[in-house]
Amino acid sequence: MKTIAFPWRAFFRAFAPCLVIACSPAASAQQANAPLLRVVEDYLRAQIQGIPGKTSYRVTPPDPRTRLARCDAYEPFQPPGAPAWGKTTVGVRCLGPASWTIYVQVRINVQAQYLVAARPLAAGQIIGPGDFVVRDGDLGALPAAILMDAGQAIGRTVRIGIAAGQPLRGDQLVMPWAVQQGQTVKTLSRGEGFSVSGEGRALNNAQEGQVVQVRTPSGQTVSGIARPGGVVEITY
């Protein structure tokens, strides 16, 4: 009977690269980090549910050389000050049996509508419906505090000049003055068992909820809380 030799040399040439990859340190690290990455992805899916628009994310796996002790309980979190979208970071703490913390780089893409100045807006100008237009884009590529709703802009005062075409940000606008310096205001003084109304002159500008000083007709200076319509609430 003729013996047929198995082509071992050809077999190893074909399959040896696969065997090497399966046993490589990178593959081992990827397998060890799989639970960690699942925790990060579960956390991101929960976070983006409340973001308006079309969202997606991409997770950058940790360096393959990173070796973490076995962990049975993970706690994902976002570091203070980390952006809500765009290029950001998710931290993961191991709660046991080991104790370690790792930070994973992620990118959250948010395709949504936002507000853009329709014309140059001067400092001190009050924003009206015709002063902005709605655009659609990736919020991750835009400045922080971007405004996405008309109600966030209409009636606000421009703090610094804004060029036409610039996205509107919350830090560029301020609430209008509820009380202006020199204005005659109505005072509402309240205390236990009494309520008295009167008039006075505001000594400073104040937005709703801010403290304003008022000089009464008798010359007394009192402090109260500014309310819309030129009203100042004074509590004793």
DRENPA-3360 file (N, C-alpha, C; in nm, 2 decimals, always signed):
BEGIN
1 = MKTIAFPW = +0.09/-0.12/+0.00/+0.00/+0.00/+0.00/+0.09/+0.12/+0.00 ~ +0.05/+0.22/-0.09/+0.13/+0.34/-0.10/+0.09/+0.44/+0.01 ~ +0.19/+0.49/+0.08/+0.16/+0.59/+0.18/+0.17/+0.73/+0.13 ~ +0.07/+0.81/+0.16/+0.06/+0.95/+0.11/+0.10/+1.04/+0.23 ~ +0.20/+1.12/+0.21/+0.25/+1.21/+0.31/+0.16/+1.33/+0.32 ~ +0.13/+1.37/+0.44/+0.04/+1.49/+0.46/+0.13/+1.61/+0.44 ~ +0.09/+1.71/+0.37/+0.17/+1.83/+0.33/+0.18/+1.93/+0.45 ~ +0.25/+1.89/+0.56/+0.26/+1.97/+0.68/+0.31/+2.11/+0.65;
9 = RAFFRAFA = +0.41/+2.11/+0.56/+0.48/+2.24/+0.53/+0.38/+2.34/+0.47 ~ +0.30/+2.29/+0.38/+0.20/+2.38/+0.32/+0.09/+2.42/+0.42 ~ +0.05/+2.33/+0.51/-0.05/+2.35/+0.61/-0.01/+2.46/+0.70 ~ +0.12/+2.46/+0.75/+0.16/+2.56/+0.84/+0.18/+2.69/+0.77 ~ +0.22/+2.69/+0.64/+0.23/+2.82/+0.57/+0.10/+2.89/+0.56 ~ -0.01/+2.81/+0.55/-0.15/+2.86/+0.53/-0.21/+2.91/+0.66 ~ -0.19/+2.83/+0.76/-0.26/+2.86/+0.89/-0.18/+2.91/+1.00 ~ -0.05/+2.91/+0.99/+0.03/+2.96/+1.10/+0.00/+3.11/+1.13;
17 = PCLVIACS = -0.02/+3.20/+1.03/-0.05/+3.34/+1.07/-0.17/+3.35/+1.15 ~ -0.28/+3.27/+1.13/-0.40/+3.27/+1.21/-0.37/+3.23/+1.35 ~ -0.29/+3.12/+1.36/-0.26/+3.08/+1.50/-0.18/+3.18/+1.58 ~ -0.09/+3.25/+1.51/-0.01/+3.36/+1.57/-0.10/+3.47/+1.62 ~ -0.20/+3.51/+1.53/-0.28/+3.62/+1.56/-0.37/+3.59/+1.68 ~ -0.42/+3.47/+1.68/-0.51/+3.43/+1.79/-0.44/+3.43/+1.93 ~ -0.32/+3.40/+1.92/-0.24/+3.40/+2.05/-0.16/+3.52/+2.08 ~ -0.18/+3.63/+1.99/-0.10/+3.75/+2.01/-0.14/+3.82/+2.13;
25 = PAASAQQA = -0.05/+3.90/+2.19/-0.09/+3.98/+2.31/-0.20/+4.08/+2.28 ~ -0.21/+4.14/+2.16/-0.32/+4.23/+2.12/-0.45/+4.16/+2.13 ~ -0.46/+4.03/+2.07/-0.58/+3.96/+2.08/-0.62/+3.92/+2.22 ~ -0.52/+3.89/+2.30/-0.55/+3.85/+2.44/-0.60/+3.97/+2.52 ~ -0.54/+4.09/+2.49/-0.59/+4.21/+2.56/-0.73/+4.25/+2.52 ~ -0.75/+4.23/+2.39/-0.89/+4.26/+2.34/-0.99/+4.18/+2.40 ~ -0.96/+4.05/+2.42/-1.05/+3.96/+2.48/-1.07/+3.99/+2.63 ~ -0.96/+4.03/+2.70/-0.97/+4.06/+2.84/-1.05/+4.19/+2.86;
33 = NAPLLRVV = -1.04/+4.28/+2.77/-1.11/+4.41/+2.78/-1.25/+4.41/+2.73 ~ -1.30/+4.30/+2.67/-1.43/+4.29/+2.62/-1.54/+4.33/+2.72 ~ -1.54/+4.28/+2.85/-1.64/+4.33/+2.94/-1.63/+4.48/+2.97 ~ -1.51/+4.53/+2.98/-1.50/+4.67/+3.00/-1.56/+4.75/+2.89 ~ -1.54/+4.72/+2.77/-1.59/+4.79/+2.65/-1.74/+4.78/+2.65 ~ -1.80/+4.66/+2.69/-1.94/+4.64/+2.69/-2.00/+4.74/+2.79 ~ -1.94/+4.76/+2.91/-1.99/+4.85/+3.01/-1.99/+4.99/+2.95 ~ -1.88/+5.03/+2.88/-1.87/+5.17/+2.82/-1.99/+5.19/+2.72;
41 = EDYLRAQI = -2.01/+5.09/+2.64/-2.11/+5.10/+2.53/-2.25/+5.11/+2.59 ~ -2.28/+5.03/+2.70/-2.41/+5.03/+2.76/-2.43/+5.17/+2.82 ~ -2.32/+5.22/+2.88/-2.33/+5.36/+2.94/-2.36/+5.46/+2.84 ~ -2.29/+5.46/+2.72/-2.32/+5.55/+2.62/-2.46/+5.54/+2.56 ~ -2.51/+5.42/+2.54/-2.64/+5.40/+2.49/-2.74/+5.47/+2.58 ~ -2.72/+5.46/+2.71/-2.82/+5.52/+2.80/-2.80/+5.67/+2.80 ~ -2.68/+5.72/+2.78/-2.66/+5.87/+2.79/-2.72/+5.94/+2.67 ~ -2.70/+5.88/+2.55/-2.75/+5.95/+2.43/-2.90/+5.94/+2.40;
49 = QGIPGKTS = -2.97/+5.86/+2.49/-3.11/+5.86/+2.47/-3.18/+5.99/+2.49 ~ -3.13/+6.07/+2.58/-3.19/+6.20/+2.61/-3.15/+6.31/+2.52 ~ -3.06/+6.29/+2.43/-3.00/+6.39/+2.34/-3.09/+6.40/+2.22 ~ -3.14/+6.52/+2.19/-3.23/+6.54/+2.06/-3.14/+6.52/+1.94 ~ -3.20/+6.47/+1.83/-3.13/+6.45/+1.71/-3.09/+6.31/+1.69 ~ -3.02/+6.28/+1.58/-2.97/+6.15/+1.55/-2.83/+6.13/+1.61 ~ -2.81/+6.03/+1.69/-2.69/+6.01/+1.76/-2.62/+5.88/+1.73 ~ -2.49/+5.88/+1.74/-2.41/+5.76/+1.73/-2.28/+5.78/+1.81;
57 = YRVTPPDP = -2.21/+5.67/+1.83/-2.09/+5.69/+1.91/-1.98/+5.59/+1.86 ~ -1.85/+5.62/+1.89/-1.74/+5.53/+1.86/-1.65/+5.53/+1.98 ~ -1.61/+5.41/+2.02/-1.53/+5.38/+2.13/-1.39/+5.35/+2.09 ~ -1.29/+5.41/+2.14/-1.15/+5.38/+2.12/-1.10/+5.28/+2.22 ~ -1.07/+5.15/+2.19/-1.03/+5.06/+2.29/-0.90/+5.10/+2.36 ~ -0.88/+5.06/+2.48/-0.76/+5.09/+2.55/-0.63/+5.03/+2.48 ~ -0.52/+5.09/+2.51/-0.39/+5.04/+2.46/-0.38/+4.89/+2.48 ~ -0.35/+4.81/+2.38/-0.34/+4.66/+2.40/-0.24/+4.62/+2.51;
65 = RTRLARCD = -0.14/+4.71/+2.54/-0.05/+4.68/+2.64/-0.10/+4.70/+2.78 ~ -0.22/+4.76/+2.79/-0.28/+4.79/+2.93/-0.33/+4.65/+2.99 ~ -0.28/+4.63/+3.11/-0.32/+4.51/+3.18/-0.40/+4.54/+3.30 ~ -0.52/+4.50/+3.31/-0.61/+4.53/+3.43/-0.64/+4.40/+3.50 ~ -0.64/+4.42/+3.64/-0.67/+4.30/+3.72/-0.82/+4.26/+3.70 ~ -0.85/+4.14/+3.73/-0.99/+4.09/+3.71/-1.08/+4.17/+3.79 ~ -1.20/+4.20/+3.72/-1.30/+4.28/+3.79/-1.44/+4.22/+3.77 ~ -1.52/+4.22/+3.88/-1.65/+4.16/+3.87/-1.76/+4.26/+3.88;
73 = AYEPFQPP = -1.73/+4.39/+3.91/-1.83/+4.49/+3.92/-1.77/+4.62/+3.87 ~ -1.83/+4.68/+3.77/-1.78/+4.81/+3.71/-1.88/+4.92/+3.74 ~ -1.82/+5.04/+3.75/-1.90/+5.16/+3.76/-1.85/+5.27/+3.66 ~ -1.93/+5.28/+3.55/-1.90/+5.38/+3.45/-1.94/+5.52/+3.50 ~ -1.87/+5.63/+3.45/-1.90/+5.77/+3.49/-1.84/+5.86/+3.38 ~ -1.88/+5.98/+3.38/-1.82/+6.08/+3.30/-1.75/+6.18/+3.39 ~ -1.62/+6.21/+3.36/-1.55/+6.30/+3.45/-1.61/+6.44/+3.45 ~ -1.60/+6.51/+3.56/-1.65/+6.65/+3.57/-1.59/+6.74/+3.46;
81 = GAPAWGKT = -1.67/+6.81/+3.39/-1.63/+6.90/+3.29/-1.61/+6.84/+3.15 ~ -1.63/+6.70/+3.14/-1.62/+6.64/+3.01/-1.73/+6.68/+2.92 ~ -1.71/+6.70/+2.79/-1.81/+6.74/+2.70/-1.92/+6.64/+2.69 ~ -2.05/+6.68/+2.67/-2.16/+6.59/+2.66/-2.15/+6.51/+2.53 ~ -2.09/+6.57/+2.42/-2.08/+6.51/+2.29/-1.95/+6.55/+2.23 ~ -1.93/+6.50/+2.11/-1.80/+6.53/+2.04/-1.69/+6.43/+2.10 ~ -1.57/+6.48/+2.10/-1.46/+6.40/+2.15/-1.46/+6.41/+2.31 ~ -1.49/+6.30/+2.38/-1.50/+6.31/+2.52/-1.44/+6.18/+2.59;
89 = TVGVRCLG = -1.47/+6.16/+2.71/-1.41/+6.06/+2.79/-1.51/+5.99/+2.88 ~ -1.50/+5.86/+2.89/-1.58/+5.78/+2.99/-1.49/+5.71/+3.08 ~ -1.51/+5.73/+3.21/-1.42/+5.66/+3.31/-1.50/+5.54/+3.36 ~ -1.42/+5.44/+3.40/-1.47/+5.31/+3.45/-1.40/+5.28/+3.58 ~ -1.47/+5.26/+3.69/-1.40/+5.22/+3.81/-1.43/+5.07/+3.83 ~ -1.33/+5.00/+3.88/-1.36/+4.86/+3.93/-1.39/+4.86/+4.07 ~ -1.50/+4.80/+4.11/-1.55/+4.80/+4.25/-1.51/+4.67/+4.32 ~ -1.45/+4.58/+4.25/-1.41/+4.46/+4.32/-1.39/+4.34/+4.22;
97 = PASWTIYV = -1.31/+4.24/+4.26/-1.22/+4.24/+4.38/-1.10/+4.33/+4.37 ~ -1.07/+4.38/+4.25/-0.95/+4.47/+4.24/-1.01/+4.62/+4.26 ~ -0.92/+4.71/+4.26/-0.95/+4.85/+4.27/-0.87/+4.93/+4.17 ~ -0.93/+4.97/+4.06/-0.86/+5.05/+3.96/-0.96/+5.14/+3.89 ~ -0.91/+5.24/+3.82/-0.99/+5.33/+3.73/-0.92/+5.35/+3.60 ~ -1.00/+5.34/+3.49/-0.94/+5.36/+3.36/-1.03/+5.46/+3.29 ~ -0.97/+5.54/+3.20/-1.04/+5.64/+3.12/-1.04/+5.59/+2.97 ~ -1.16/+5.59/+2.91/-1.17/+5.54/+2.77/-1.21/+5.66/+2.68;
105 = QVRINVQA = -1.14/+5.68/+2.57/-1.17/+5.79/+2.48/-1.29/+5.74/+2.39 ~ -1.39/+5.83/+2.38/-1.50/+5.80/+2.29/-1.53/+5.93/+2.21 ~ -1.61/+5.91/+2.10/-1.66/+6.02/+2.03/-1.81/+6.00/+2.01 ~ -1.89/+6.10/+2.05/-2.03/+6.10/+2.04/-2.07/+6.20/+1.93 ~ -2.13/+6.15/+1.82/-2.18/+6.23/+1.71/-2.33/+6.26/+1.73 ~ -2.37/+6.39/+1.72/-2.51/+6.43/+1.74/-2.55/+6.51/+1.62 ~ -2.63/+6.46/+1.53/-2.68/+6.53/+1.42/-2.81/+6.59/+1.45 ~ -2.81/+6.73/+1.47/-2.93/+6.79/+1.52/-2.94/+6.93/+1.47;
113 = QYLVAARP = -3.05/+7.00/+1.50/-3.07/+7.14/+1.46/-3.02/+7.23/+1.56 ~ -2.97/+7.35/+1.52/-2.91/+7.45/+1.61/-2.94/+7.59/+1.55 ~ -2.92/+7.69/+1.63/-2.95/+7.83/+1.59/-2.83/+7.90/+1.54 ~ -2.84/+7.98/+1.43/-2.73/+8.05/+1.38/-2.78/+8.20/+1.35 ~ -2.70/+8.29/+1.38/-2.73/+8.44/+1.36/-2.76/+8.46/+1.21 ~ -2.88/+8.52/+1.19/-2.92/+8.54/+1.05/-2.86/+8.67/+1.00 ~ -2.81/+8.76/+1.09/-2.76/+8.89/+1.05/-2.66/+8.93/+1.17 ~ -2.58/+9.03/+1.15/-2.49/+9.07/+1.26/-2.58/+9.12/+1.37;
121 = LAAGQIIG = -2.55/+9.08/+1.49/-2.62/+9.11/+1.61/-2.53/+9.20/+1.70 ~ -2.58/+9.32/+1.74/-2.50/+9.41/+1.82/-2.52/+9.38/+1.97 ~ -2.42/+9.42/+2.05/-2.43/+9.41/+2.19/-2.54/+9.49/+2.24 ~ -2.62/+9.44/+2.33/-2.74/+9.51/+2.38/-2.87/+9.49/+2.31 ~ -2.86/+9.43/+2.19/-2.98/+9.40/+2.11/-3.06/+9.28/+2.17 ~ -3.19/+9.30/+2.17/-3.28/+9.19/+2.22/-3.31/+9.10/+2.10 ~ -3.29/+8.97/+2.12/-3.31/+8.88/+2.01/-3.46/+8.86/+1.98 ~ -3.50/+8.87/+1.85/-3.63/+8.84/+1.80/-3.63/+8.72/+1.71;
129 = PGDFVVRD = -3.75/+8.68/+1.67/-3.76/+8.56/+1.58/-3.69/+8.57/+1.45 ~ -3.67/+8.69/+1.39/-3.61/+8.71/+1.27/-3.46/+8.72/+1.27 ~ -3.40/+8.71/+1.39/-3.26/+8.74/+1.41/-3.17/+8.61/+1.40 ~ -3.24/+8.50/+1.38/-3.17/+8.37/+1.37/-3.24/+8.27/+1.27 ~ -3.16/+8.18/+1.22/-3.22/+8.07/+1.14/-3.17/+7.94/+1.20 ~ -3.24/+7.83/+1.15/-3.21/+7.70/+1.20/-3.12/+7.62/+1.10 ~ -3.02/+7.56/+1.15/-2.93/+7.48/+1.07/-2.93/+7.34/+1.12 ~ -2.88/+7.25/+1.04/-2.86/+7.11/+1.08/-2.71/+7.07/+1.07;
137 = GDLGALPA = -2.66/+7.00/+1.17/-2.52/+6.96/+1.16/-2.48/+6.88/+1.28 ~ -2.35/+6.85/+1.29/-2.30/+6.77/+1.40/-2.26/+6.86/+1.51 ~ -2.33/+6.84/+1.62/-2.30/+6.93/+1.74/-2.17/+6.91/+1.80 ~ -2.11/+6.79/+1.77/-1.98/+6.76/+1.82/-1.87/+6.85/+1.76 ~ -1.90/+6.91/+1.65/-1.80/+6.99/+1.58/-1.83/+7.14/+1.61 ~ -1.92/+7.17/+1.70/-1.96/+7.31/+1.72/-1.92/+7.35/+1.87 ~ -1.92/+7.48/+1.90/-1.88/+7.52/+2.03/-1.97/+7.47/+2.14 ~ -1.93/+7.47/+2.26/-2.01/+7.42/+2.37/-2.12/+7.53/+2.39;
145 = AILMDAGQ = -2.22/+7.49/+2.47/-2.34/+7.58/+2.50/-2.41/+7.62/+2.38 ~ -2.41/+7.54/+2.27/-2.49/+7.58/+2.15/-2.63/+7.58/+2.18 ~ -2.71/+7.68/+2.12/-2.85/+7.68/+2.14/-2.93/+7.60/+2.04 ~ -3.02/+7.52/+2.08/-3.09/+7.44/+1.98/-3.24/+7.47/+1.98 ~ -3.29/+7.56/+2.06/-3.43/+7.58/+2.06/-3.46/+7.73/+2.06 ~ -3.56/+7.78/+1.98/-3.58/+7.92/+1.97/-3.62/+7.99/+2.10 ~ -3.68/+7.91/+2.19/-3.71/+7.96/+2.32/-3.59/+8.00/+2.41 ~ -3.48/+7.94/+2.37/-3.36/+7.98/+2.45/-3.30/+8.11/+2.40;
153 = AIGRTVRI = -3.35/+8.16/+2.29/-3.29/+8.29/+2.24/-3.38/+8.41/+2.24 ~ -3.51/+8.39/+2.20/-3.60/+8.50/+2.19/-3.62/+8.57/+2.32 ~ -3.60/+8.70/+2.32/-3.62/+8.78/+2.44/-3.49/+8.80/+2.52 ~ -3.38/+8.73/+2.48/-3.25/+8.75/+2.55/-3.18/+8.87/+2.49 ~ -3.09/+8.92/+2.56/-3.01/+9.03/+2.52/-2.87/+8.99/+2.48 ~ -2.82/+9.04/+2.37/-2.68/+9.00/+2.32/-2.58/+9.07/+2.41 ~ -2.49/+8.98/+2.47/-2.39/+9.03/+2.56/-2.27/+9.09/+2.48 ~ -2.23/+9.01/+2.38/-2.12/+9.06/+2.29/-2.16/+9.05/+2.15;
161 = GIAAGQPL = -2.11/+9.13/+2.06/-2.15/+9.12/+1.92/-2.13/+8.98/+1.86 ~ -2.23/+8.95/+1.77/-2.22/+8.82/+1.71/-2.23/+8.84/+1.56 ~ -2.14/+8.78/+1.48/-2.13/+8.79/+1.34/-2.24/+8.71/+1.27 ~ -2.28/+8.75/+1.15/-2.38/+8.67/+1.08/-2.33/+8.53/+1.05 ~ -2.41/+8.43/+1.06/-2.36/+8.29/+1.04/-2.30/+8.22/+1.15 ~ -2.27/+8.29/+1.26/-2.22/+8.23/+1.38/-2.33/+8.15/+1.46 ~ -2.29/+8.03/+1.51/-2.39/+7.96/+1.60/-2.41/+8.04/+1.72 ~ -2.54/+8.04/+1.77/-2.57/+8.11/+1.89/-2.54/+8.03/+2.01;
169 = RGDQLVMP = -2.47/+8.08/+2.11/-2.43/+8.01/+2.24/-2.50/+8.08/+2.35 ~ -2.52/+8.00/+2.46/-2.59/+8.05/+2.58/-2.51/+8.16/+2.65 ~ -2.37/+8.14/+2.64/-2.29/+8.24/+2.71/-2.28/+8.37/+2.63 ~ -2.33/+8.38/+2.51/-2.33/+8.51/+2.44/-2.46/+8.59/+2.47 ~ -2.56/+8.53/+2.53/-2.68/+8.60/+2.56/-2.71/+8.61/+2.71 ~ -2.78/+8.71/+2.75/-2.82/+8.72/+2.89/-2.97/+8.75/+2.90 ~ -3.03/+8.72/+3.01/-3.17/+8.75/+3.03/-3.19/+8.91/+3.03 ~ -3.30/+8.96/+2.98/-3.32/+9.11/+2.98/-3.33/+9.16/+3.13;
177 = WAVQQGQT = -3.31/+9.28/+3.15/-3.32/+9.34/+3.28/-3.47/+9.34/+3.32 ~ -3.49/+9.29/+3.44/-3.63/+9.30/+3.49/-3.65/+9.44/+3.56 ~ -3.54/+9.49/+3.60/-3.54/+9.63/+3.66/-3.41/+9.70/+3.61 ~ -3.43/+9.82/+3.57/-3.32/+9.90/+3.53/-3.29/+10.02/+3.62 ~ -3.16/+10.05/+3.63/-3.12/+10.16/+3.72/-3.19/+10.29/+3.68 ~ -3.24/+10.36/+3.79/-3.32/+10.48/+3.77/-3.47/+10.46/+3.75 ~ -3.51/+10.34/+3.72/-3.65/+10.31/+3.70/-3.73/+10.32/+3.83 ~ -3.85/+10.37/+3.81/-3.95/+10.37/+3.92/-4.01/+10.23/+3.93;
185 = VKTLSRGE = -3.99/+10.17/+4.05/-4.04/+10.03/+4.07/-4.15/+10.03/+4.17 ~ -4.22/+9.92/+4.17/-4.32/+9.89/+4.27/-4.26/+9.80/+4.37 ~ -4.27/+9.83/+4.50/-4.21/+9.75/+4.60/-4.32/+9.67/+4.67 ~ -4.30/+9.54/+4.70/-4.39/+9.46/+4.77/-4.31/+9.41/+4.90 ~ -4.35/+9.47/+5.01/-4.28/+9.43/+5.14/-4.37/+9.33/+5.21 ~ -4.30/+9.21/+5.24/-4.38/+9.11/+5.31/-4.30/+9.06/+5.44 ~ -4.38/+9.03/+5.54/-4.33/+8.98/+5.66/-4.43/+8.89/+5.73 ~ -4.41/+8.85/+5.85/-4.50/+8.76/+5.92/-4.63/+8.84/+5.95;
193 = GFSVSGEG = -4.74/+8.81/+5.89/-4.86/+8.88/+5.92/-4.89/+9.01/+5.85 ~ -4.80/+9.05/+5.76/-4.83/+9.18/+5.69/-4.77/+9.18/+5.55 ~ -4.83/+9.27/+5.47/-4.79/+9.29/+5.33/-4.82/+9.43/+5.29 ~ -4.71/+9.50/+5.25/-4.73/+9.65/+5.22/-4.67/+9.67/+5.08 ~ -4.74/+9.75/+5.00/-4.69/+9.79/+4.87/-4.65/+9.94/+4.87 ~ -4.55/+9.97/+4.78/-4.51/+10.11/+4.77/-4.43/+10.13/+4.65 ~ -4.36/+10.24/+4.64/-4.28/+10.28/+4.52/-4.14/+10.31/+4.57 ~ -4.05/+10.31/+4.47/-3.91/+10.35/+4.49/-3.84/+10.36/+4.36;
201 = RALNNAQE = -3.71/+10.40/+4.37/-3.63/+10.41/+4.25/-3.51/+10.31/+4.26 ~ -3.50/+10.23/+4.15/-3.39/+10.13/+4.14/-3.26/+10.20/+4.13 ~ -3.16/+10.15/+4.21/-3.03/+10.20/+4.21/-2.93/+10.12/+4.13 ~ -2.98/+10.00/+4.07/-2.89/+9.92/+3.99/-2.97/+9.84/+3.89 ~ -2.91/+9.79/+3.79/-2.98/+9.70/+3.70/-2.99/+9.56/+3.76 ~ -3.09/+9.48/+3.73/-3.10/+9.35/+3.78/-3.19/+9.26/+3.69 ~ -3.14/+9.14/+3.67/-3.23/+9.04/+3.60/-3.32/+8.98/+3.70 ~ -3.42/+8.91/+3.65/-3.52/+8.84/+3.73/-3.45/+8.75/+3.83;
209 = GQVVQVRT = -3.48/+8.76/+3.96/-3.42/+8.68/+4.06/-3.30/+8.74/+4.12 ~ -3.24/+8.85/+4.07/-3.12/+8.91/+4.12/-3.16/+9.01/+4.23 ~ -3.06/+9.05/+4.31/-3.08/+9.15/+4.41/-3.07/+9.29/+4.35 ~ -3.17/+9.37/+4.39/-3.17/+9.51/+4.35/-3.19/+9.60/+4.47 ~ -3.11/+9.71/+4.47/-3.13/+9.81/+4.58/-3.23/+9.92/+4.53 ~ -3.32/+9.96/+4.62/-3.42/+10.06/+4.59/-3.42/+10.17/+4.70 ~ -3.42/+10.30/+4.65/-3.43/+10.41/+4.74/-3.58/+10.45/+4.75 ~ -3.63/+10.45/+4.87/-3.78/+10.48/+4.89/-3.79/+10.63/+4.90;
217 = PSGQTVSG = -3.92/+10.68/+4.89/-3.94/+10.83/+4.89/-3.89/+10.89/+5.02 ~ -3.88/+10.81/+5.13/-3.83/+10.87/+5.26/-3.68/+10.88/+5.26 ~ -3.61/+10.83/+5.15/-3.47/+10.83/+5.15/-3.40/+10.71/+5.20 ~ -3.47/+10.61/+5.25/-3.42/+10.48/+5.29/-3.38/+10.39/+5.18 ~ -3.27/+10.32/+5.19/-3.23/+10.23/+5.09/-3.26/+10.08/+5.14 ~ -3.33/+10.01/+5.06/-3.37/+9.87/+5.09/-3.32/+9.78/+4.98 ~ -3.31/+9.65/+5.01/-3.27/+9.55/+4.91/-3.38/+9.45/+4.89 ~ -3.41/+9.41/+4.77/-3.51/+9.31/+4.73/-3.47/+9.23/+4.61;
225 = IARPGGVV = -3.57/+9.15/+4.57/-3.55/+9.06/+4.46/-3.63/+9.11/+4.34 ~ -3.56/+9.13/+4.22/-3.62/+9.18/+4.10/-3.71/+9.08/+4.04 ~ -3.83/+9.13/+4.00/-3.93/+9.05/+3.94/-3.98/+9.12/+3.81 ~ -4.03/+9.04/+3.71/-4.07/+9.11/+3.59/-4.17/+9.22/+3.61 ~ -4.18/+9.31/+3.52/-4.27/+9.42/+3.53/-4.23/+9.53/+3.62 ~ -4.10/+9.54/+3.66/-4.06/+9.65/+3.75/-4.10/+9.63/+3.89 ~ -4.11/+9.50/+3.94/-4.16/+9.48/+4.07/-4.04/+9.43/+4.16 ~ -4.03/+9.48/+4.28/-3.92/+9.43/+4.37/-3.98/+9.38/+4.50;
233 = EITY = -3.95/+9.25/+4.53/-4.00/+9.19/+4.65/-3.90/+9.20/+4.76 ~ -3.95/+9.25/+4.87/-3.87/+9.28/+4.99/-3.93/+9.19/+5.10 ~ -3.85/+9.11/+5.16/-3.89/+9.02/+5.27/-3.82/+9.05/+5.40 ~ -3.91/+9.06/+5.50/-3.86/+9.09/+5.64/-3.87/+8.97/+5.73;
% end
